[in-house]
């Protein structure tokens, strides 16, 4: 039987194969986590492409979702050149454009802005 959880050690509930499935934490820790939920989190690959490869968030998310510029153009009903222009550094897309991209890329609009 596993040791009783402490504040530093959550209770881990495994699946049928023994892989971690749930982590039970004290409610006070949960409240702290929820209070800090204002920050918009990024997947590691997106963050690294923005920081290391100096991609724009739009391009980093597109690559993360494994869409080519042609794929995005088709999904957005625009040209590939328009996709390239939209994700170009220094460009400030309109909110409607960001919303359309966010819908396709399954992310928050705030994650697409620098």
Biopython code that builds the backbone (N, CA, C, O; Angstrom):
import numpy as np
from Bio.PDB.StructureBuilder import StructureBuilder

atoms = [
    (1, "UNK", "N", (0.856, -1.181, 0.000)),
    (1, "UNK", "CA", (0.000, 0.000, 0.000)),
    (1, "UNK", "C", (0.897, 1.238, 0.000)),
    (1, "UNK", "O", (1.869, 1.284, 0.754)),
    (2, "UNK", "N", (0.587, 2.267, -0.847)),
    (2, "UNK", "CA", (1.423, 3.459, -0.906)),
    (2, "UNK", "C", (1.353, 4.257, 0.386)),
    (2, "UNK", "O", (0.384, 4.182, 1.142)),
    (3, "UNK", "N", (2.406, 5.019, 0.610)),
    (3, "UNK", "CA", (2.461, 5.872, 1.795)),
    (3, "UNK", "C", (1.371, 6.934, 1.705)),
    (3, "UNK", "O", (0.964, 7.331, 0.613)),
    (4, "UNK", "N", (0.905, 7.389, 2.862)),
    (4, "UNK", "CA", (-0.102, 8.451, 2.901)),
    (4, "UNK", "C", (0.485, 9.720, 2.292)),
    (4, "UNK", "O", (1.641, 10.049, 2.559)),
    (5, "UNK", "N", (-0.292, 10.445, 1.471)),
    (5, "UNK", "CA", (0.235, 11.650, 0.843)),
    (5, "UNK", "C", (0.493, 12.755, 1.861)),
    (5, "UNK", "O", (-0.175, 12.840, 2.892)),
    (6, "UNK", "N", (1.457, 13.583, 1.557)),
    (6, "UNK", "CA", (1.750, 14.770, 2.360)),
    (6, "UNK", "C", (1.573, 15.977, 1.453)),
    (6, "UNK", "O", (1.277, 15.820, 0.269)),
    (7, "UNK", "N", (1.749, 17.176, 1.990)),
    (7, "UNK", "CA", (1.628, 18.372, 1.166)),
    (7, "UNK", "C", (2.608, 18.357, 0.007)),
    (7, "UNK", "O", (2.296, 18.866, -1.069)),
    (8, "UNK", "N", (3.772, 17.790, 0.203)),
    (8, "UNK", "CA", (4.774, 17.750, -0.854)),
    (8, "UNK", "C", (4.588, 16.540, -1.761)),
    (8, "UNK", "O", (5.196, 16.470, -2.829)),
    (9, "UNK", "N", (3.758, 15.591, -1.350)),
    (9, "UNK", "CA", (3.588, 14.348, -2.104)),
    (9, "UNK", "C", (2.101, 14.091, -2.332)),
    (9, "UNK", "O", (1.402, 13.651, -1.419)),
    (10, "UNK", "N", (1.606, 14.365, -3.552)),
    (10, "UNK", "CA", (0.185, 14.120, -3.806)),
    (10, "UNK", "C", (-0.110, 12.628, -3.875)),
    (10, "UNK", "O", (0.789, 11.812, -4.083)),
    (11, "UNK", "N", (-1.349, 12.294, -3.702)),
    (11, "UNK", "CA", (-1.792, 10.916, -3.869)),
    (11, "UNK", "C", (-1.933, 10.663, -5.365)),
    (11, "UNK", "O", (-2.693, 11.358, -6.040)),
    (12, "UNK", "N", (-1.214, 9.682, -5.886)),
    (12, "UNK", "CA", (-1.272, 9.337, -7.301)),
    (12, "UNK", "C", (-2.178, 8.120, -7.470)),
    (12, "UNK", "O", (-1.968, 7.088, -6.833)),
    (13, "UNK", "N", (-3.169, 8.245, -8.315)),
    (13, "UNK", "CA", (-4.085, 7.141, -8.596)),
    (13, "UNK", "C", (-3.730, 6.603, -9.980)),
    (13, "UNK", "O", (-3.823, 7.323, -10.974)),
    (14, "UNK", "N", (-3.323, 5.334, -10.041)),
    (14, "UNK", "CA", (-2.902, 4.766, -11.331)),
    (14, "UNK", "C", (-4.072, 4.206, -12.140)),
    (14, "UNK", "O", (-5.156, 3.957, -11.613)),
    (15, "UNK", "N", (-3.817, 4.016, -13.442)),
    (15, "UNK", "CA", (-4.792, 3.323, -14.280)),
    (15, "UNK", "C", (-4.591, 1.816, -14.126)),
    (15, "UNK", "O", (-3.806, 1.383, -13.283)),
    (16, "UNK", "N", (-5.279, 1.028, -14.914)),
    (16, "UNK", "CA", (-5.213, -0.432, -14.775)),
    (16, "UNK", "C", (-3.835, -1.002, -15.097)),
    (16, "UNK", "O", (-3.526, -2.132, -14.718)),
    (17, "UNK", "N", (-3.002, -0.220, -15.799)),
    (17, "UNK", "CA", (-1.651, -0.680, -16.139)),
    (17, "UNK", "C", (-0.597, -0.114, -15.198)),
    (17, "UNK", "O", (0.596, -0.353, -15.384)),
    (18, "UNK", "N", (-1.026, 0.627, -14.198)),
    (18, "UNK", "CA", (-0.093, 1.188, -13.230)),
    (18, "UNK", "C", (0.466, 2.548, -13.595)),
    (18, "UNK", "O", (1.310, 3.077, -12.870)),
    (19, "UNK", "N", (0.018, 3.131, -14.702)),
    (19, "UNK", "CA", (0.479, 4.457, -15.107)),
    (19, "UNK", "C", (-0.294, 5.525, -14.344)),
    (19, "UNK", "O", (-1.489, 5.356, -14.101)),
    (20, "UNK", "N", (0.364, 6.627, -13.957)),
    (20, "UNK", "CA", (-0.347, 7.689, -13.243)),
    (20, "UNK", "C", (-1.544, 8.189, -14.053)),
    (20, "UNK", "O", (-1.421, 8.480, -15.243)),
    (21, "UNK", "N", (-2.684, 8.285, -13.405)),
    (21, "UNK", "CA", (-3.907, 8.729, -14.065)),
    (21, "UNK", "C", (-4.437, 10.020, -13.435)),
    (21, "UNK", "O", (-4.850, 10.941, -14.138)),
    (22, "UNK", "N", (-4.418, 10.071, -12.100)),
    (22, "UNK", "CA", (-4.884, 11.245, -11.365)),
    (22, "UNK", "C", (-3.886, 11.569, -10.267)),
    (22, "UNK", "O", (-3.186, 10.694, -9.757)),
    (23, "UNK", "N", (-3.838, 12.849, -9.916)),
    (23, "UNK", "CA", (-3.062, 13.285, -8.760)),
    (23, "UNK", "C", (-4.016, 14.036, -7.841)),
    (23, "UNK", "O", (-4.632, 15.021, -8.250)),
    (24, "UNK", "N", (-4.137, 13.580, -6.622)),
    (24, "UNK", "CA", (-5.011, 14.220, -5.645)),
    (24, "UNK", "C", (-4.143, 15.113, -4.771)),
    (24, "UNK", "O", (-3.182, 14.662, -4.149)),
    (25, "UNK", "N", (-4.507, 16.390, -4.741)),
    (25, "UNK", "CA", (-3.745, 17.353, -3.947)),
    (25, "UNK", "C", (-4.675, 18.001, -2.932)),
    (25, "UNK", "O", (-5.894, 17.980, -3.105)),
    (26, "UNK", "N", (-4.111, 18.577, -1.874)),
    (26, "UNK", "CA", (-4.953, 19.285, -0.907)),
    (26, "UNK", "C", (-5.709, 20.430, -1.589)),
    (26, "UNK", "O", (-5.192, 21.073, -2.504)),
    (27, "UNK", "N", (-6.922, 20.669, -1.135)),
    (27, "UNK", "CA", (-7.757, 21.703, -1.736)),
    (27, "UNK", "C", (-7.080, 23.072, -1.672)),
    (27, "UNK", "O", (-7.228, 23.873, -2.595)),
    (28, "UNK", "N", (-6.353, 23.347, -0.617)),
    (28, "UNK", "CA", (-5.667, 24.643, -0.498)),
    (28, "UNK", "C", (-4.636, 24.824, -1.619)),
    (28, "UNK", "O", (-4.458, 25.932, -2.127)),
    (29, "UNK", "N", (-3.957, 23.735, -2.003)),
    (29, "UNK", "CA", (-3.008, 23.822, -3.118)),
    (29, "UNK", "C", (-3.747, 24.018, -4.439)),
    (29, "UNK", "O", (-3.292, 24.759, -5.310)),
    (30, "UNK", "N", (-4.882, 23.353, -4.579)),
    (30, "UNK", "CA", (-5.715, 23.521, -5.769)),
    (30, "UNK", "C", (-6.144, 24.984, -5.905)),
    (30, "UNK", "O", (-6.090, 25.544, -7.000)),
    (31, "UNK", "N", (-6.569, 25.603, -4.803)),
    (31, "UNK", "CA", (-6.989, 27.005, -4.840)),
    (31, "UNK", "C", (-5.852, 27.908, -5.292)),
    (31, "UNK", "O", (-6.071, 28.844, -6.062)),
    (32, "UNK", "N", (-4.645, 27.639, -4.824)),
    (32, "UNK", "CA", (-3.481, 28.429, -5.239)),
    (32, "UNK", "C", (-3.254, 28.266, -6.741)),
    (32, "UNK", "O", (-3.008, 29.246, -7.444)),
    (33, "UNK", "N", (-3.335, 27.039, -7.225)),
    (33, "UNK", "CA", (-3.154, 26.796, -8.656)),
    (33, "UNK", "C", (-4.205, 27.527, -9.484)),
    (33, "UNK", "O", (-3.886, 28.102, -10.524)),
    (34, "UNK", "N", (-5.443, 27.509, -9.033)),
    (34, "UNK", "CA", (-6.510, 28.181, -9.772)),
    (34, "UNK", "C", (-6.359, 29.697, -9.721)),
    (34, "UNK", "O", (-6.699, 30.383, -10.685)),
    (35, "UNK", "N", (-5.862, 30.219, -8.628)),
    (35, "UNK", "CA", (-5.651, 31.663, -8.505)),
    (35, "UNK", "C", (-4.566, 32.131, -9.467)),
    (35, "UNK", "O", (-4.587, 33.277, -9.916)),
    (36, "UNK", "N", (-3.626, 31.260, -9.784)),
    (36, "UNK", "CA", (-2.531, 31.597, -10.692)),
    (36, "UNK", "C", (-2.854, 31.231, -12.131)),
    (36, "UNK", "O", (-1.956, 31.218, -12.972)),
    (37, "UNK", "N", (-4.100, 30.935, -12.437)),
    (37, "UNK", "CA", (-4.494, 30.472, -13.762)),
    (37, "UNK", "C", (-4.611, 31.611, -14.768)),
    (37, "UNK", "O", (-4.999, 31.374, -15.912)),
    (38, "UNK", "N", (-4.286, 32.846, -14.371)),
    (38, "UNK", "CA", (-4.374, 33.985, -15.276)),
    (38, "UNK", "C", (-3.353, 33.891, -16.400)),
    (38, "UNK", "O", (-3.600, 34.373, -17.506)),
    (39, "UNK", "N", (-2.226, 33.282, -16.130)),
    (39, "UNK", "CA", (-1.181, 33.170, -17.134)),
    (39, "UNK", "C", (-1.635, 32.220, -18.241)),
    (39, "UNK", "O", (-2.258, 31.191, -17.980)),
    (40, "UNK", "N", (-1.316, 32.580, -19.457)),
    (40, "UNK", "CA", (-1.655, 31.736, -20.596)),
    (40, "UNK", "C", (-0.490, 30.787, -20.828)),
    (40, "UNK", "O", (0.616, 31.216, -21.156)),
    (41, "UNK", "N", (-0.740, 29.516, -20.659)),
    (41, "UNK", "CA", (0.310, 28.516, -20.815)),
    (41, "UNK", "C", (0.488, 28.162, -22.285)),
    (41, "UNK", "O", (-0.457, 28.202, -23.073)),
    (42, "UNK", "N", (1.721, 27.815, -22.635)),
    (42, "UNK", "CA", (2.040, 27.388, -23.989)),
    (42, "UNK", "C", (2.632, 25.993, -23.956)),
    (42, "UNK", "O", (3.364, 25.658, -23.026)),
    (43, "UNK", "N", (2.330, 25.173, -24.950)),
    (43, "UNK", "CA", (3.038, 23.902, -25.046)),
    (43, "UNK", "C", (4.543, 24.160, -25.195)),
    (43, "UNK", "O", (4.954, 25.172, -25.762)),
    (44, "UNK", "N", (5.341, 23.249, -24.689)),
    (44, "UNK", "CA", (6.793, 23.413, -24.703)),
    (44, "UNK", "C", (7.321, 23.696, -26.108)),
    (44, "UNK", "O", (8.133, 24.603, -26.288)),
    (45, "UNK", "N", (6.873, 22.933, -27.101)),
    (45, "UNK", "CA", (7.370, 23.121, -28.469)),
    (45, "UNK", "C", (7.045, 24.514, -29.004)),
    (45, "UNK", "O", (7.867, 25.120, -29.691)),
    (46, "UNK", "N", (5.867, 25.018, -28.696)),
    (46, "UNK", "CA", (5.493, 26.360, -29.140)),
    (46, "UNK", "C", (6.398, 27.390, -28.472)),
    (46, "UNK", "O", (6.932, 28.278, -29.136)),
    (47, "UNK", "N", (6.569, 27.270, -27.167)),
    (47, "UNK", "CA", (7.410, 28.219, -26.430)),
    (47, "UNK", "C", (8.849, 28.200, -26.937)),
    (47, "UNK", "O", (9.469, 29.252, -27.088)),
    (48, "UNK", "N", (9.380, 27.011, -27.199)),
    (48, "UNK", "CA", (10.764, 26.907, -27.678)),
    (48, "UNK", "C", (10.910, 27.499, -29.079)),
    (48, "UNK", "O", (11.906, 28.164, -29.362)),
    (49, "UNK", "N", (9.942, 27.272, -29.949)),
    (49, "UNK", "CA", (10.018, 27.852, -31.294)),
    (49, "UNK", "C", (9.954, 29.370, -31.252)),
    (49, "UNK", "O", (10.595, 30.042, -32.060)),
    (50, "UNK", "N", (9.190, 29.910, -30.324)),
    (50, "UNK", "CA", (9.120, 31.364, -30.181)),
    (50, "UNK", "C", (10.429, 31.900, -29.603)),
    (50, "UNK", "O", (10.979, 32.881, -30.105)),
    (51, "UNK", "N", (10.925, 31.252, -28.548)),
    (51, "UNK", "CA", (12.112, 31.756, -27.849)),
    (51, "UNK", "C", (13.416, 31.477, -28.593)),
    (51, "UNK", "O", (14.244, 32.374, -28.749)),
    (52, "UNK", "N", (13.601, 30.257, -29.047)),
    (52, "UNK", "CA", (14.880, 29.858, -29.640)),
    (52, "UNK", "C", (14.930, 30.140, -31.141)),
    (52, "UNK", "O", (15.909, 30.694, -31.641)),
    (53, "UNK", "N", (13.892, 29.764, -31.840)),
    (53, "UNK", "CA", (13.886, 29.924, -33.300)),
    (53, "UNK", "C", (13.308, 31.264, -33.743)),
    (53, "UNK", "O", (13.255, 31.564, -34.936)),
    (54, "UNK", "N", (12.873, 32.070, -32.764)),
    (54, "UNK", "CA", (12.337, 33.406, -33.007)),
    (54, "UNK", "C", (11.171, 33.407, -33.995)),
    (54, "UNK", "O", (11.034, 34.314, -34.817)),
    (55, "UNK", "N", (10.334, 32.372, -33.898)),
    (55, "UNK", "CA", (9.111, 32.335, -34.708)),
    (55, "UNK", "C", (8.066, 33.224, -34.055)),
    (55, "UNK", "O", (8.095, 33.454, -32.846)),
    (56, "UNK", "N", (7.152, 33.715, -34.862)),
    (56, "UNK", "CA", (6.002, 34.406, -34.290)),
    (56, "UNK", "C", (5.096, 33.353, -33.659)),
    (56, "UNK", "O", (5.151, 32.184, -34.043)),
    (57, "UNK", "N", (4.269, 33.747, -32.703)),
    (57, "UNK", "CA", (3.339, 32.770, -32.120)),
    (57, "UNK", "C", (2.438, 32.107, -33.166)),
    (57, "UNK", "O", (2.138, 30.918, -33.059)),
    (58, "UNK", "N", (2.008, 32.865, -34.169)),
    (58, "UNK", "CA", (1.160, 32.286, -35.214)),
    (58, "UNK", "C", (1.877, 31.150, -35.938)),
    (58, "UNK", "O", (1.311, 30.075, -36.134)),
    (59, "UNK", "N", (3.112, 31.394, -36.329)),
    (59, "UNK", "CA", (3.882, 30.375, -37.043)),
    (59, "UNK", "C", (4.201, 29.196, -36.131)),
    (59, "UNK", "O", (4.110, 28.041, -36.547)),
    (60, "UNK", "N", (4.577, 29.489, -34.884)),
    (60, "UNK", "CA", (4.920, 28.423, -33.938)),
    (60, "UNK", "C", (3.728, 27.507, -33.696)),
    (60, "UNK", "O", (3.886, 26.287, -33.661)),
    (61, "UNK", "N", (2.541, 28.075, -33.530)),
    (61, "UNK", "CA", (1.341, 27.257, -33.335)),
    (61, "UNK", "C", (0.998, 26.468, -34.596)),
    (61, "UNK", "O", (0.613, 25.301, -34.517)),
    (62, "UNK", "N", (1.138, 27.105, -35.758)),
    (62, "UNK", "CA", (0.844, 26.396, -37.010)),
    (62, "UNK", "C", (1.749, 25.177, -37.153)),
    (62, "UNK", "O", (1.289, 24.091, -37.505)),
    (63, "UNK", "N", (3.030, 25.364, -36.880)),
    (63, "UNK", "CA", (3.978, 24.249, -36.978)),
    (63, "UNK", "C", (3.683, 23.190, -35.908)),
    (63, "UNK", "O", (3.789, 21.992, -36.173)),
    (64, "UNK", "N", (3.319, 23.628, -34.720)),
    (64, "UNK", "CA", (2.986, 22.696, -33.639)),
    (64, "UNK", "C", (1.816, 21.799, -34.037)),
    (64, "UNK", "O", (1.806, 20.609, -33.720)),
    (65, "UNK", "N", (0.848, 22.360, -34.720)),
    (65, "UNK", "CA", (-0.320, 21.590, -35.169)),
    (65, "UNK", "C", (-0.032, 20.834, -36.470)),
    (65, "UNK", "O", (-0.894, 20.135, -37.004)),
    (66, "UNK", "N", (1.198, 20.990, -36.965)),
    (66, "UNK", "CA", (1.667, 20.294, -38.171)),
    (66, "UNK", "C", (0.851, 20.659, -39.410)),
    (66, "UNK", "O", (0.522, 19.805, -40.233)),
    (67, "UNK", "N", (0.536, 21.950, -39.519)),
    (67, "UNK", "CA", (-0.130, 22.471, -40.708)),
    (67, "UNK", "C", (0.895, 23.222, -41.546)),
    (67, "UNK", "O", (1.708, 23.977, -41.012)),
    (68, "UNK", "N", (0.858, 23.018, -42.846)),
    (68, "UNK", "CA", (1.671, 23.830, -43.750)),
    (68, "UNK", "C", (0.949, 25.160, -43.958)),
    (68, "UNK", "O", (-0.207, 25.320, -43.568)),
    (69, "UNK", "N", (1.648, 26.109, -44.579)),
    (69, "UNK", "CA", (0.975, 27.361, -44.911)),
    (69, "UNK", "C", (-0.177, 27.098, -45.879)),
    (69, "UNK", "O", (-1.217, 27.753, -45.802)),
    (70, "UNK", "N", (0.005, 26.150, -46.779)),
    (70, "UNK", "CA", (-1.069, 25.801, -47.720)),
    (70, "UNK", "C", (-2.276, 25.220, -46.981)),
    (70, "UNK", "O", (-3.420, 25.516, -47.327)),
    (71, "UNK", "N", (-2.020, 24.391, -45.962)),
    (71, "UNK", "CA", (-3.117, 23.844, -45.152)),
    (71, "UNK", "C", (-3.911, 24.973, -44.497)),
    (71, "UNK", "O", (-5.141, 24.996, -44.543)),
    (72, "UNK", "N", (-3.182, 25.909, -43.888)),
    (72, "UNK", "CA", (-3.852, 27.033, -43.217)),
    (72, "UNK", "C", (-4.632, 27.871, -44.222)),
    (72, "UNK", "O", (-5.750, 28.304, -43.945)),
    (73, "UNK", "N", (-4.039, 28.097, -45.383)),
    (73, "UNK", "CA", (-4.713, 28.885, -46.413)),
    (73, "UNK", "C", (-6.043, 28.242, -46.795)),
    (73, "UNK", "O", (-7.057, 28.928, -46.924)),
    (74, "UNK", "N", (-6.031, 26.935, -46.973)),
    (74, "UNK", "CA", (-7.264, 26.221, -47.320)),
    (74, "UNK", "C", (-8.292, 26.344, -46.206)),
    (74, "UNK", "O", (-9.464, 26.620, -46.464)),
    (75, "UNK", "N", (-7.854, 26.138, -44.963)),
    (75, "UNK", "CA", (-8.769, 26.191, -43.824)),
    (75, "UNK", "C", (-9.347, 27.596, -43.620)),
    (75, "UNK", "O", (-10.486, 27.747, -43.178)),
    (76, "UNK", "N", (-8.553, 28.619, -43.944)),
    (76, "UNK", "CA", (-8.976, 30.007, -43.754)),
    (76, "UNK", "C", (-9.615, 30.613, -45.006)),
    (76, "UNK", "O", (-10.120, 31.735, -44.970)),
    (77, "UNK", "N", (-9.591, 29.868, -46.106)),
    (77, "UNK", "CA", (-10.100, 30.357, -47.401)),
    (77, "UNK", "C", (-9.371, 31.614, -47.855)),
    (77, "UNK", "O", (-9.983, 32.575, -48.320)),
    (78, "UNK", "N", (-8.042, 31.584, -47.709)),
    (78, "UNK", "CA", (-7.187, 32.676, -48.165)),
    (78, "UNK", "C", (-6.025, 32.059, -48.946)),
    (78, "UNK", "O", (-5.952, 30.839, -49.087)),
    (79, "UNK", "N", (-5.130, 32.888, -49.446)),
    (79, "UNK", "CA", (-3.979, 32.369, -50.187)),
    (79, "UNK", "C", (-2.842, 32.011, -49.240)),
    (79, "UNK", "O", (-2.797, 32.469, -48.099)),
    (80, "UNK", "N", (-1.931, 31.192, -49.730)),
    (80, "UNK", "CA", (-0.741, 30.846, -48.949)),
    (80, "UNK", "C", (0.067, 32.104, -48.662)),
    (80, "UNK", "O", (0.637, 32.239, -47.579)),
    (81, "UNK", "N", (0.121, 33.018, -49.613)),
    (81, "UNK", "CA", (0.838, 34.274, -49.411)),
    (81, "UNK", "C", (0.238, 35.106, -48.283)),
    (81, "UNK", "O", (0.962, 35.763, -47.535)),
    (82, "UNK", "N", (-1.078, 35.075, -48.167)),
    (82, "UNK", "CA", (-1.740, 35.802, -47.075)),
    (82, "UNK", "C", (-1.394, 35.179, -45.727)),
    (82, "UNK", "O", (-1.235, 35.890, -44.735)),
    (83, "UNK", "N", (-1.277, 33.853, -45.690)),
    (83, "UNK", "CA", (-0.856, 33.181, -44.450)),
    (83, "UNK", "C", (0.556, 33.626, -44.091)),
    (83, "UNK", "O", (0.826, 33.978, -42.943)),
    (84, "UNK", "N", (1.455, 33.611, -45.071)),
    (84, "UNK", "CA", (2.845, 34.020, -44.831)),
    (84, "UNK", "C", (2.906, 35.453, -44.317)),
    (84, "UNK", "O", (3.659, 35.753, -43.391)),
    (85, "UNK", "N", (2.121, 36.330, -44.913)),
    (85, "UNK", "CA", (2.103, 37.734, -44.488)),
    (85, "UNK", "C", (1.549, 37.873, -43.072)),
    (85, "UNK", "O", (2.069, 38.654, -42.274)),
    (86, "UNK", "N", (0.505, 37.122, -42.760)),
    (86, "UNK", "CA", (-0.120, 37.200, -41.437)),
    (86, "UNK", "C", (0.843, 36.776, -40.345)),
    (86, "UNK", "O", (0.878, 37.388, -39.278)),
    (87, "UNK", "N", (1.633, 35.726, -40.601)),
    (87, "UNK", "CA", (2.524, 35.232, -39.556)),
    (87, "UNK", "C", (3.917, 35.865, -39.603)),
    (87, "UNK", "O", (4.818, 35.431, -38.886)),
    (88, "UNK", "N", (4.093, 36.871, -40.430)),
    (88, "UNK", "CA", (5.368, 37.578, -40.530)),
    (88, "UNK", "C", (5.614, 38.405, -39.265)),
    (88, "UNK", "O", (4.691, 39.011, -38.720)),
    (89, "UNK", "N", (6.864, 38.424, -38.809)),
    (89, "UNK", "CA", (7.237, 39.198, -37.618)),
    (89, "UNK", "C", (6.882, 40.666, -37.819)),
    (89, "UNK", "O", (7.091, 41.229, -38.894)),
    (90, "UNK", "N", (6.346, 41.272, -36.775)),
    (90, "UNK", "CA", (5.988, 42.681, -36.812)),
    (90, "UNK", "C", (4.576, 42.947, -37.302)),
    (90, "UNK", "O", (4.072, 44.061, -37.164)),
    (91, "UNK", "N", (3.932, 41.942, -37.871)),
    (91, "UNK", "CA", (2.564, 42.102, -38.345)),
    (91, "UNK", "C", (1.609, 42.113, -37.153)),
    (91, "UNK", "O", (1.816, 41.383, -36.184)),
    (92, "UNK", "N", (0.591, 42.918, -37.220)),
    (92, "UNK", "CA", (-0.415, 43.004, -36.156)),
    (92, "UNK", "C", (-1.778, 42.616, -36.729)),
    (92, "UNK", "O", (-2.547, 43.488, -37.135)),
    (93, "UNK", "N", (-2.084, 41.315, -36.766)),
    (93, "UNK", "CA", (-3.367, 40.880, -37.326)),
    (93, "UNK", "C", (-4.554, 41.435, -36.537)),
    (93, "UNK", "O", (-4.457, 41.678, -35.334)),
    (94, "UNK", "N", (-5.666, 41.630, -37.232)),
    (94, "UNK", "CA", (-6.892, 42.079, -36.587)),
    (94, "UNK", "C", (-7.436, 40.967, -35.697)),
    (94, "UNK", "O", (-7.111, 39.793, -35.878)),
    (95, "UNK", "N", (-8.265, 41.354, -34.736)),
    (95, "UNK", "CA", (-8.829, 40.401, -33.789)),
    (95, "UNK", "C", (-9.610, 39.292, -34.499)),
    (95, "UNK", "O", (-9.523, 38.128, -34.106)),
    (96, "UNK", "N", (-10.362, 39.636, -35.526)),
    (96, "UNK", "CA", (-11.127, 38.622, -36.261)),
    (96, "UNK", "C", (-10.197, 37.589, -36.893)),
    (96, "UNK", "O", (-10.513, 36.400, -36.929)),
    (97, "UNK", "N", (-9.061, 38.046, -37.385)),
    (97, "UNK", "CA", (-8.069, 37.135, -37.968)),
    (97, "UNK", "C", (-7.511, 36.219, -36.894)),
    (97, "UNK", "O", (-7.400, 35.010, -37.100)),
    (98, "UNK", "N", (-7.158, 36.788, -35.751)),
    (98, "UNK", "CA", (-6.622, 35.985, -34.648)),
    (98, "UNK", "C", (-7.641, 34.951, -34.176)),
    (98, "UNK", "O", (-7.281, 33.814, -33.870)),
    (99, "UNK", "N", (-8.915, 35.347, -34.118)),
    (99, "UNK", "CA", (-9.958, 34.405, -33.694)),
    (99, "UNK", "C", (-10.080, 33.243, -34.677)),
    (99, "UNK", "O", (-10.237, 32.093, -34.269)),
    (100, "UNK", "N", (-10.009, 33.543, -35.962)),
    (100, "UNK", "CA", (-10.099, 32.484, -36.974)),
    (100, "UNK", "C", (-8.925, 31.517, -36.840)),
    (100, "UNK", "O", (-9.106, 30.301, -36.905)),
    (101, "UNK", "N", (-7.722, 32.059, -36.652)),
    (101, "UNK", "CA", (-6.543, 31.211, -36.469)),
    (101, "UNK", "C", (-6.678, 30.386, -35.190)),
    (101, "UNK", "O", (-6.389, 29.189, -35.187)),
    (102, "UNK", "N", (-7.115, 31.020, -34.111)),
    (102, "UNK", "CA", (-7.243, 30.317, -32.826)),
    (102, "UNK", "C", (-8.226, 29.154, -32.934)),
    (102, "UNK", "O", (-7.994, 28.089, -32.363)),
    (103, "UNK", "N", (-9.309, 29.354, -33.654)),
    (103, "UNK", "CA", (-10.281, 28.269, -33.839)),
    (103, "UNK", "C", (-9.641, 27.082, -34.553)),
    (103, "UNK", "O", (-9.819, 25.936, -34.141)),
    (104, "UNK", "N", (-8.911, 27.353, -35.603)),
    (104, "UNK", "CA", (-8.277, 26.283, -36.381)),
    (104, "UNK", "C", (-7.157, 25.616, -35.595)),
    (104, "UNK", "O", (-6.999, 24.396, -35.643)),
    (105, "UNK", "N", (-6.380, 26.417, -34.871)),
    (105, "UNK", "CA", (-5.225, 25.888, -34.142)),
    (105, "UNK", "C", (-5.583, 25.366, -32.752)),
    (105, "UNK", "O", (-4.717, 24.873, -32.030)),
    (106, "UNK", "N", (-6.850, 25.474, -32.381)),
    (106, "UNK", "CA", (-7.330, 24.991, -31.078)),
    (106, "UNK", "C", (-6.515, 25.574, -29.927)),
    (106, "UNK", "O", (-5.992, 24.853, -29.078)),
    (107, "UNK", "N", (-6.427, 26.893, -29.927)),
    (107, "UNK", "CA", (-5.725, 27.588, -28.845)),
    (107, "UNK", "C", (-6.491, 28.868, -28.523)),
    (107, "UNK", "O", (-7.478, 29.196, -29.182)),
    (108, "UNK", "N", (-6.032, 29.578, -27.514)),
    (108, "UNK", "CA", (-6.641, 30.834, -27.100)),
    (108, "UNK", "C", (-6.066, 31.972, -27.939)),
    (108, "UNK", "O", (-4.888, 31.950, -28.295)),
    (109, "UNK", "N", (-6.889, 32.959, -28.253)),
    (109, "UNK", "CA", (-6.423, 34.119, -29.019)),
    (109, "UNK", "C", (-5.201, 34.746, -28.355)),
    (109, "UNK", "O", (-4.267, 35.160, -29.042)),
    (110, "UNK", "N", (-5.202, 34.821, -27.020)),
    (110, "UNK", "CA", (-4.080, 35.427, -26.300)),
    (110, "UNK", "C", (-2.772, 34.678, -26.520)),
    (110, "UNK", "O", (-1.697, 35.259, -26.369)),
    (111, "UNK", "N", (-2.848, 33.408, -26.871)),
    (111, "UNK", "CA", (-1.642, 32.626, -27.118)),
    (111, "UNK", "C", (-1.034, 32.932, -28.483)),
    (111, "UNK", "O", (0.079, 32.495, -28.774)),
    (112, "UNK", "N", (-1.741, 33.666, -29.309)),
    (112, "UNK", "CA", (-1.261, 33.985, -30.650)),
    (112, "UNK", "C", (-0.646, 35.367, -30.752)),
    (112, "UNK", "O", (-0.156, 35.751, -31.813)),
    (113, "UNK", "N", (-0.666, 36.114, -29.667)),
    (113, "UNK", "CA", (-0.097, 37.461, -29.685)),
    (113, "UNK", "C", (1.228, 37.470, -28.947)),
    (113, "UNK", "O", (1.454, 36.687, -28.025)),
    (114, "UNK", "N", (2.091, 38.368, -29.371)),
    (114, "UNK", "CA", (3.424, 38.428, -28.759)),
    (114, "UNK", "C", (3.416, 39.173, -27.456)),
    (114, "UNK", "O", (4.459, 39.311, -26.817)),
]
sb = StructureBuilder()
sb.init_structure("model")
sb.init_model(0)
sb.init_chain("A")
sb.init_seg("    ")
for serial, (resi, resn, name, xyz) in enumerate(atoms, 1):
    if name == "N":
        sb.init_residue(resn, " ", resi, " ")
    sb.init_atom(name, np.array(xyz, "f"), 0.0, 1.0, " ", f" {name:<3s}", serial, name[0])
structure = sb.get_structure()
